[in-house]
Amino acid sequence: MKDNELQQELDLFRDTLVRFMDNEIAPHYEQWEKDKLIPKEFWLKMGAEGLLCCDIPEEYGGYGVPVHFNMLVGEELAKAGYYALATNVTVHADIVAHYLLNFGTEEQKQKYLPAMVSGECIGAICMTEPSCGSDLQGMKTTAIANESGWLMNGSKTFITNGQNASLYIVAARTDLQAKPAKGTSLFLVEGDQAGFQRGTNLDKIGQAAGDTSELFFDNVELGKDQLLGQLNYGFIGLMKELPRERLALACGAVAHAEGAMALAVDYVKERQAFGAPLSNLQTIRHKLAEMATQIEIHRVLIEEYKDRLFDKALSTEQASIAKLSCTEMECKVIDDALQLFGGYGYMKEYPIARFYVDARVQRIYGGTSEIMKEIVGRSLVRD
């Protein structure tokens, strides 16, 4: 349980965040959706407001607050229907920044983390490849050692922040004789390096404002100081950081469902049918009750798991359970919410339509629902 002082601080932080969204996001988000890109200048505004990488220690430019503040940023963005931005910020602040914090050298942390807190440096993480998807064991990108460091070749796809990022954490095979799980390393690649090229901004069915790209590495020369963590220990690093990533996605899922629920409640109270508001119909009220029950159950779960993450006690299996159940619930609740809008729910002018298309990828990225089931299932039958 969070103590009263922390809860009060979170409430004040939420008020600041909501005001910021009203002033700096709401007037522009529709245009960002059309442009399929969030301007880099906006990241500087988030940084100036103290909304990026909140829990990074003060010695690296952050605020040293508990992880709950970071999660709150993603949740409020999702709840308001700005899910593309929520995803971009989650990758930047909850994934890339913490890989650097936990595996980087002192020089790497001093170089990049303060700029990530300010929004000057936008981060991306590059794991998925065109040929292997969620099966990272099939990775083909290589970084071959030479006198000065490594020479990287390969490609990645579905990379969040792919267009805007200036720092990319890239997984590549460094020992071709070993299995990928024992011969993969992580590297820091800067966006202006020779041989590195961004592909086109991919055209998605949802989260349009978020830039998602293919990336290409053609004889990219990497210095020895660009290795992140230990050589050939990249998969171990991935496994250590996945619980935080998956919990962040679960938190966003619950908040997204809460936002859709609020839209549905407002609509059925106003919409007239058979001479009375839709909310007068028992079948409508029962549907809302089902939705609210699922949201509440999952809200309790993620609040408990945030505390466990803060205490460094959240297991891979627990994070997988949260990611699986929360994202499946999110998609079901938002589908039910759209149904309550009838034909209007299918119209882009109604925000619920964007909630619907934005939610669908949640069951895919960060590990598909099927992969989550496999992780949990294997843990149950291990000797």
N, C-alpha and C positions, 0 to 999 in steps of 0.2 A: 504493500500500500504506500502511496505517496504521502508524505507528511504535508501538513497544512501550509507550511511556508513554501515548499516547492509548488504546490497547487496554486497558491496565490501568485507566484512568479509566472507560472505558465499562463494563468488567466490574463495577467497584464501583457505578457508577450503576445498572446492571441489577439488582444485588442489592438495592439500596434500592427500586427500582421494583417488583420481584417481591414484596418484603415488604409494600409498600404495597398492592399488588393483593390479596394474601392477607387483609390486615386490613380494608381499606376498600372493596373492590369485591366480592370473592367472597361475603360474607354478604348482599349487598343486590341483586346484579345481576338475579336472577330477579324480584324485586319491581319493579325498574325496567323490566324487559321488560313486565310486566303493566300498569304505570302508563303505559307509552309515554313516559317522560320521566325524565331523570336530574336529581335535585334540584340547584338552584343552589348549595346549601350544599356539595355535593361538589366543585364547581369550586374553592371556597376551600381545601379540603383539598389538592387537587392543587397549587394555587399555593403553599401553605405548605410543601409538600414539595419545591418546586423543580422541578416536572414540566411546567410550562407555559412555552412560548416560551423555551426554554433558551438559544437562540443569539441572542436579542436583546441588543444591547450593554448594558454595565453602566450607562451614563449614562441609559438608559431603564428601569432596574429589572431588566434581565435578568442573565444570567451570562456572556455573551460567549464561550460555548464553541462548538466546531465544530458544523456542521449534523448530524453523526452522532448527537448526543445527542437532538435533536428527533426524528429518524427512529426512534431506538431506542424512544422512548415509544410511538409508533404501532405499531411492530412487536410489542412485547411485549403490548400490549393485544389486538392481532389474534391473536397466537399463543395467548393464553389463551382466546380465544373471546368477547372483549368488543368485537366489531367496531363496534357502534353508537357506543360511546364513542370508539373509535379514530378513526372518521370525524369525530365532533364535534370532537375535539381537533385533528385534522389541519387542519380548516377554520379553527379558531381560531388555532392556533399557527404553521402552515406557510403559510397563505394570507393571512388578514386581517392578522395582525401584520406580515407582510412587505410587503404593499401599503402599510401605514402607514409602515413603516421606509424603504421605497425611494422613495415618492412624496409622503409627508406633509411639511407644513411643520414647523419646529421646535416651534411651539406645538401642533400636532396630535399630534406624537409624545410630547411631554411630558404632554399631557392624557390620552391613551388607553393608551399602551404599558405604563406601570407598573401600571395597573389590569388590563391583560390578563395580565401576568405573575403577578399575585396571584390572579387568578380573580374579581376584583370586577366586571370588565367582560368579557362573553362576546361574541365576534365572529361575524358571519355575512357571507357575500358573496352578492349578489343579481344574477344574470345571467339565468338561465333564465326564460322567460315561457310562459304557457299555449299561445300560438299558434306559437311558433318553436322550442322545444326546443333542440337543439344548434346551430341556425342563428341565431347571434346577430345576423346581418345583418338578420333580420326583427324586431328589437326595436321595440316600440311605446311603451314607457315614455318620457315626455318630461320635460324640465326646462327651462321657458321663462324666459328672463331677464326680470327686472323691476328696479325701482329698488333694492330691498334685497338682491337675490340672484337666486333662481330659484323657480319654482313647479312642483312635481313632481306628475305624474299618471300612473297606470298600475298594473300589477300584476306580481308575480313568483310563481313556483311552484317546488316541490321545493327549498325553501331549508333547508339544514342549520343547526341551531341557531335555527330560525325562532321558536320559542316562548321560548327562554331568553335569546336575545341582547339586549343593550342597545345594541349598535353594529352598524349594517348598512352595508356598502359597496355602493352601488346604482349600477348602470350605467343611464344614461338618455341619450336623444338630445337634444342641445343645439343642433344646427344641422340643421333639417329640410330645408334645401335641399341639403345634402351627403349623400353616401352614408354609411350608418351607420359604416363603417370610418373615416371622416374627420370625423364629426360626433357622436361619442359621448363622454361625460365620466363620471367617477366622482365620487360624492358620499358624504359621511358623514352618515347619518341615525340619529338617536338614537331609541330605542324608545318614548320618552314624548312624541314630537312630535305636535302636533295634526294630524289628517288621516291619520296613519299607523295602520294597523290590521293586526293579525295574524289570519289565518284560522284554521281548525281545524287541529289536529295531524293530518297525513295518515296514513291507515291503510295501512301497507306490509306486504308479505309477509315482509320480513326487516328486520334492524336496528331492531327495534321500540322499543328503549329510547331511540333517538336521535330527537329532535324534528325534524320536517320539515314545513314549512308553506307555505301560500300567504300572500302579503303584498299589501296594498293601499295605494295612495298617492292620496289625494284632496285635491288642492290643498295639499300639504305645502309650507310656506314654508321655504326654505333660505337661510341667510345666506351671504355671500360667503366666509366662513371654513369653509364646509362642502364646498367643492370640493376633491377630492383629486387632486393632480397638475395638469397643464396642461389648460385648457379644450380640448375636442374631441380630446384625445389619449388617451381612455380605451381604445381598442382597442390602441394601442401598449403601454400599461401591461399590458393583459391578456396580450399576446403575450410580454412580458418575464417575467411571473410564471408562465406555464403550465408551463415545464419543471420548476420546483420542485414545483408541485402534482402533476404527473403522476408524477414520481419518488416522491413520498410515497405515492401510491396504489399504485405498483408495489412499494415496500418492504412496505407492509401486505399486499399480495397474497401475496408470498413467505412472510412470517411466518405468515399465515393457513393457507397450505398446509402449512407445517411443523407447526402445531398439529394440523391434521386428520390428518396422517401419524402423529404421535405417538399420537393416540387409536386409530388403526387398528392400529398395531403392538401396543399393549397389548391390544386386543381379540382379535386373532387368536392371541396367545400364551395367552390364558385360555380362549377359546371352544373347546369340544370338538365334534368332528364325526367320525363314523366311528371313535370310540373313541380319538381323539388330538387334540391341539390343531390348530386350523386352520393354524397356522404350519408344521406338518409337511408340508403339501401344496405340491408344487412350484409349482403354478399361483398359489398365494397369494404365495409368496416372489418369484416373477417379477413379479407385479403390484406388490408393494412396491418391488422394484428399479427398475421403470419410474418409479414415483412419486418415489423418492429421487433418481434421475438428473435428472429435470426440475427438482426443487427445487434441487439443487446447482448446476446450470447457471445458473439464474436468480439464485441467491444470489451467485454470482461476478459476474454482470452488475451487480446493484444496488450491490454494494460498490465496484466500479470507478466507477460513475456517481455515487455519493455523493462520492467524492474529486473527480470532475470538477465537481460542483456547488459544492463547497467552493472549488475553484480558479476558479470562474466560467467554466468551460470546457464545460459541458453544453449541447449544442445542442437546439433544438426537436425535430429529427428523432430524436435519441438518446432524449430523454424520451418521445417518442411510441412508439418501438420498445419501450422498457421497459414503458410502460403497457399497450400492446397485448399483448405476449408474456407478461408476468407475470400479468395478470388472466385471460387465456385459460388459462394453465397452472393458476392457482389454481382456477378452476371445474372443470377436468378432474380435477385431483388430488383435490379434495374430493368430486366425484361418485364417483370410484373408491374413495375411502375409505368413503363411505357404503355402497357396494355390498358391501364386505367385512363390514359389519354385518348384511347381510341385512335381514329385516323389522324388526329393532330399529332400524336406521338411519332408519326412517321414523317412529319414535316420538319425540315431543317431549321425553320424559324423558331421551333420550340426547343429549349435547352435540353429536354430529356432525350432528344434524338442524338445529341453529341455524347451525352452520358453513355448511351447504348453502344455506339461504335468505339468510343474510347476504352470501354471496359474489356472488350473481347480479347485483346492481346495479353491481358493480365494472366490468363491461364496458360500462356505460352512462354513469354520471356521470363528470365530469372530461373528457368527450369520449368518445363511443362507440368501440368497436373499429373500426367502419367509418370514422369520422372519422380515427382514428389511421392506418389504412391509406392514406387519401387524402393525409394530410400526408407520410407517408414516400414514397408513390408519386410525388407531385408533385416531391419533392426529387430523385428519381432521374432524371427526364426534363427537368428545367429546363435551359435553355441557359445 
